[in-house]
Amino acid sequence: MDTLIPSHSQEAVVLLNMGGPNNLQEVEVFLRNMFNDPCILSIKNARLRQLVAHFIVKSRASESHAIYERLGGKSPISALSAQLVQRLRTLDPSRHYAYAMRYTPPYALDVLAQLQDQGFTHLTLFSMYAQYSTTTTLSSMQDALNALKTLNYTPTLSSIERFYTHALYNQAIVRSIAKTLDGRPPEDFVLIFSVHGLPERVVLEGDPYQAECVHHVSLLKRAFVQASLRFKHVELSYQSKLGPMKWLEPSTAEVIESHRKSNIIIYPLAFSIDNSETLYELEIQYRLDAERLAIKEYLVCPCLNDQPDFAKAILDLLAHTPRTILS
């Protein structure tokens, strides 16, 4: 984060996301922190959770290293987040913007310590997950709150914990999809909204994520009508399954195969910033599947990243969305 001497009336906004390895040496750090998170691996006994996490990390480390090697030796999420922060600072000098990651640097503790040193007395925690989930939003929010408690930092505090219903955000998604089509007739394509999967158990225990994803797709379908975009079919699917338990269905791989006779365009609906799930799983792994299935055209939309439309949506959310006041 850049050094900044604020006025005491200024607000700091911290974008919260999961993070990703900044280099190959951080791959194990990323995996270890993620699977030690009780919001991800819901084993109440901390010692048992650590043992299970250690086993998972050992079993996945080699494969994860190979993935990040394909992506240039690191996740793009931190650099893209920094670019978004810079765009927000340029568009809105009245606030200070920063970002913090859950599992890799920059950690919330370090980012918030710097904001404390800089004297910010108003703070907004902004979840970069459009739909709320205990595994993402809650985990990041709790991490930030724990950091504030550790620092004995008590700013006036609010949060934005979901934004999938926001009109400007959804308009940005529609424009991104149209840009990816690049003049191709949408009616020739099946549009797949691919989101990160969850174990069914998490949803049955009350997590609203699946319902919010379904609702989000319904809102975008209405937006397509207004934009005169008519697809052959629109479908929601779930990616990134891990382990033997039952996960939400249908899987993205299954949906791609079921539409093998069609052209396919995929939008990564649960991700606001590109990461290994989008750039490797969707863009590389599933593209190979599409080639194997002889799918004529297979398109993947990028995340919104630091696109001006997304930055303007964030600013509008901050200006007009009622905040959750935290204590």
Salt bridges, closest charged atoms under 4 A:
ASP2 OD2 - ARG89 NH1 2.96
GLU11 OE1 - ARG95 NE 2.92
GLU11 OE2 - ARG323 NH1 3.07
GLU28 OE2 - HIS65 NE2 2.99
ASP37 OD1 - ARG102 NH2 3.51
ASP92 OD2 - ARG95 NH1 2.75
ASP143 OD1 - ARG102 NH1 3.58
GLU205 OE1 - ARG201 NH1 3.49
GLU212 OE2 - ARG162 NH2 2.77
GLU235 OE1 - HIS233 NE2 3.19
GLU235 OE1 - HIS259 NE2 2.93
GLU249 OE1 - LYS246 NZ 3.44
GLU257 OE2 - ARG260 NH1 3.68
GLU277 OE2 - HIS196 NE2 3.88
GLU283 OE2 - ARG287 NH2 2.47
GLU297 OE1 - ARG184 NE 2.69
ASP306 OD2 - ARG87 NH2 3.89
ASP309 OD2 - ARG175 NE 2.75
ASP316 OD2 - HIS166 NE2 2.80
ASP316 OD1 - HIS320 ND1 2.91
